[in-house]
Amino acid sequence: MGTAKIQREQNALESIMPYELRIVFDETDIKKTWEYLHLTFRFNIEKWEALYCQKLRESPRGLSKMEVFARFGRDHFERAINHILYRDNLHSDTWFNLLKFIVKDKLKEKKKESRYK
């Protein structure tokens, strides 16, 4: 295998999630995010979850469920949410800000822990 191909595969496995989010976001937060998307934007969660599950099955083994979800949301929801919020499509952190909102209590707790250490 060529070095360029190995590098592309390695880059594909690197996390796109901000570190602070990556260390607290877990599978229960995926469920909370689906619920929030349904309640706030009336997303058809049944169909979106099915598409996410398909993407999860097709994703490289080295990616966690949370990483696949982060990528899925960025690819499928960020532009729509930016449109709803009347933001420029180049506003590239909307999806991750939404995920941070979902786990805001965990983020506060983590910051509190790090201050005491």
LOKOLZA-120560 format. One record per residue (C-alpha): residue number from 1; residue in three letters; x, y, z. Coordinates in nm, 3 decimals. Example, Ala and Ser with C-alpha at 12.3 -4.5 7.8 and 13.67 -1.06 7.14 Angstrom:
<sites>
{resi->1&resn->ALA&u->1.230&v->-0.450&w->0.780}
{resi->2&resn->SER&u->1.367&v->-0.106&w->0.714}
</sites>
This chain:
<sites>
{resi->1&resn->MET&u->0.000&v->0.000&w->0.000}
{resi->2&resn->GLY&u->0.139&v->0.341&w->-0.096}
{resi->3&resn->THR&u->0.217&v->0.603&w->0.165}
{resi->4&resn->ALA&u->-0.035&v->0.845&w->0.014}
{resi->5&resn->LYS&u->-0.313&v->0.588&w->0.052}
{resi->6&resn->ILE&u->-0.209&v->0.511&w->0.410}
{resi->7&resn->GLN&u->-0.211&v->0.884&w->0.490}
{resi->8&resn->ARG&u->-0.560&v->0.928&w->0.338}
{resi->9&resn->GLU&u->-0.691&v->0.637&w->0.545}
{resi->10&resn->GLN&u->-0.531&v->0.776&w->0.861}
{resi->11&resn->ASN&u->-0.683&v->1.120&w->0.795}
{resi->12&resn->ALA&u->-1.024&v->0.957&w->0.743}
{resi->13&resn->LEU&u->-1.001&v->0.806&w->1.093}
{resi->14&resn->GLU&u->-0.900&v->1.126&w->1.271}
{resi->15&resn->SER&u->-1.171&v->1.283&w->1.480}
{resi->16&resn->ILE&u->-1.347&v->1.593&w->1.353}
{resi->17&resn->MET&u->-1.505&v->1.658&w->1.693}
{resi->18&resn->PRO&u->-1.354&v->1.929&w->1.910}
{resi->19&resn->TYR&u->-1.155&v->1.772&w->2.194}
{resi->20&resn->GLU&u->-1.376&v->1.910&w->2.473}
{resi->21&resn->LEU&u->-1.679&v->1.752&w->2.307}
{resi->22&resn->ARG&u->-1.509&v->1.424&w->2.221}
{resi->23&resn->ILE&u->-1.417&v->1.349&w->2.583}
{resi->24&resn->VAL&u->-1.775&v->1.380&w->2.716}
{resi->25&resn->PHE&u->-2.008&v->1.292&w->2.425}
{resi->26&resn->ASP&u->-2.137&v->0.934&w->2.444}
{resi->27&resn->GLU&u->-2.413&v->0.712&w->2.304}
{resi->28&resn->THR&u->-2.679&v->0.849&w->2.539}
{resi->29&resn->ASP&u->-2.607&v->1.194&w->2.399}
{resi->30&resn->ILE&u->-2.680&v->1.069&w->2.049}
{resi->31&resn->LYS&u->-3.030&v->0.978&w->2.169}
{resi->32&resn->LYS&u->-3.066&v->1.318&w->2.336}
{resi->33&resn->THR&u->-2.962&v->1.488&w->2.013}
{resi->34&resn->TRP&u->-3.220&v->1.294&w->1.811}
{resi->35&resn->GLU&u->-3.487&v->1.397&w->2.061}
{resi->36&resn->TYR&u->-3.377&v->1.761&w->2.045}
{resi->37&resn->LEU&u->-3.380&v->1.760&w->1.664}
{resi->38&resn->HIS&u->-3.730&v->1.618&w->1.666}
{resi->39&resn->LEU&u->-3.870&v->1.852&w->1.930}
{resi->40&resn->THR&u->-3.702&v->2.166&w->1.802}
{resi->41&resn->PHE&u->-3.700&v->2.121&w->1.424}
{resi->42&resn->ARG&u->-3.953&v->1.838&w->1.378}
{resi->43&resn->PHE&u->-3.699&v->1.614&w->1.205}
{resi->44&resn->ASN&u->-3.831&v->1.275&w->1.096}
{resi->45&resn->ILE&u->-3.613&v->1.086&w->1.339}
{resi->46&resn->GLU&u->-3.717&v->0.738&w->1.229}
{resi->47&resn->LYS&u->-3.589&v->0.794&w->0.876}
{resi->48&resn->TRP&u->-3.281&v->0.993&w->0.981}
{resi->49&resn->GLU&u->-3.183&v->0.728&w->1.235}
{resi->50&resn->ALA&u->-3.217&v->0.458&w->0.970}
{resi->51&resn->LEU&u->-2.985&v->0.653&w->0.739}
{resi->52&resn->TYR&u->-2.741&v->0.708&w->1.026}
{resi->53&resn->CYS&u->-2.741&v->0.334&w->1.104}
{resi->54&resn->GLN&u->-2.664&v->0.262&w->0.740}
{resi->55&resn->LYS&u->-2.372&v->0.508&w->0.751}
{resi->56&resn->LEU&u->-2.255&v->0.348&w->1.076}
{resi->57&resn->ARG&u->-2.248&v->0.004&w->0.912}
{resi->58&resn->GLU&u->-2.053&v->0.143&w->0.615}
{resi->59&resn->SER&u->-1.803&v->0.343&w->0.822}
{resi->60&resn->PRO&u->-1.444&v->0.233&w->0.888}
{resi->61&resn->ARG&u->-1.408&v->0.014&w->1.197}
{resi->62&resn->GLY&u->-1.178&v->0.264&w->1.364}
{resi->63&resn->LEU&u->-1.455&v->0.522&w->1.401}
{resi->64&resn->SER&u->-1.673&v->0.527&w->1.711}
{resi->65&resn->LYS&u->-2.051&v->0.561&w->1.695}
{resi->66&resn->MET&u->-2.012&v->0.913&w->1.829}
{resi->67&resn->GLU&u->-1.761&v->1.008&w->1.559}
{resi->68&resn->VAL&u->-1.983&v->0.868&w->1.283}
{resi->69&resn->PHE&u->-2.277&v->1.059&w->1.433}
{resi->70&resn->ALA&u->-2.074&v->1.381&w->1.442}
{resi->71&resn->ARG&u->-1.975&v->1.338&w->1.078}
{resi->72&resn->PHE&u->-2.329&v->1.241&w->0.979}
{resi->73&resn->GLY&u->-2.477&v->1.549&w->1.144}
{resi->74&resn->ARG&u->-2.217&v->1.779&w->0.996}
{resi->75&resn->ASP&u->-2.277&v->1.638&w->0.649}
{resi->76&resn->HIS&u->-2.658&v->1.621&w->0.664}
{resi->77&resn->PHE&u->-2.779&v->1.879&w->0.917}
{resi->78&resn->GLU&u->-2.536&v->2.167&w->0.944}
{resi->79&resn->ARG&u->-2.641&v->2.340&w->0.623}
{resi->80&resn->ALA&u->-3.012&v->2.302&w->0.703}
{resi->81&resn->ILE&u->-2.970&v->2.432&w->1.057}
{resi->82&resn->ASN&u->-2.764&v->2.726&w->0.931}
{resi->83&resn->HIS&u->-3.044&v->2.801&w->0.686}
{resi->84&resn->ILE&u->-3.310&v->2.784&w->0.960}
{resi->85&resn->LEU&u->-3.100&v->3.011&w->1.184}
{resi->86&resn->TYR&u->-3.038&v->3.243&w->0.888}
{resi->87&resn->ARG&u->-2.663&v->3.198&w->0.907}
{resi->88&resn->ASP&u->-2.408&v->3.195&w->0.632}
{resi->89&resn->ASN&u->-2.349&v->2.841&w->0.502}
{resi->90&resn->LEU&u->-1.981&v->2.893&w->0.576}
{resi->91&resn->HIS&u->-2.063&v->2.905&w->0.948}
{resi->92&resn->SER&u->-1.897&v->2.571&w->1.008}
{resi->93&resn->ASP&u->-1.937&v->2.509&w->1.380}
{resi->94&resn->THR&u->-2.316&v->2.516&w->1.414}
{resi->95&resn->TRP&u->-2.348&v->2.139&w->1.439}
{resi->96&resn->PHE&u->-2.077&v->2.108&w->1.702}
{resi->97&resn->ASN&u->-2.226&v->2.400&w->1.897}
{resi->98&resn->LEU&u->-2.557&v->2.213&w->1.901}
{resi->99&resn->LEU&u->-2.381&v->1.901&w->2.032}
{resi->100&resn->LYS&u->-2.207&v->2.113&w->2.297}
{resi->101&resn->PHE&u->-2.548&v->2.248&w->2.398}
{resi->102&resn->ILE&u->-2.676&v->1.891&w->2.438}
{resi->103&resn->VAL&u->-2.388&v->1.805&w->2.674}
{resi->104&resn->LYS&u->-2.350&v->2.146&w->2.840}
{resi->105&resn->ASP&u->-2.393&v->2.000&w->3.190}
{resi->106&resn->LYS&u->-2.122&v->1.741&w->3.125}
{resi->107&resn->LEU&u->-1.892&v->2.011&w->2.990}
{resi->108&resn->LYS&u->-1.946&v->2.224&w->3.304}
{resi->109&resn->GLU&u->-1.875&v->1.924&w->3.525}
{resi->110&resn->LYS&u->-1.557&v->1.843&w->3.332}
{resi->111&resn->LYS&u->-1.435&v->2.201&w->3.368}
{resi->112&resn->LYS&u->-1.508&v->2.190&w->3.739}
{resi->113&resn->GLU&u->-1.311&v->1.865&w->3.771}
{resi->114&resn->SER&u->-1.013&v->2.006&w->3.586}
{resi->115&resn->ARG&u->-1.004&v->2.312&w->3.814}
{resi->116&resn->TYR&u->-0.979&v->2.091&w->4.121}
{resi->117&resn->LYS&u->-0.693&v->1.881&w->3.982}
</sites>
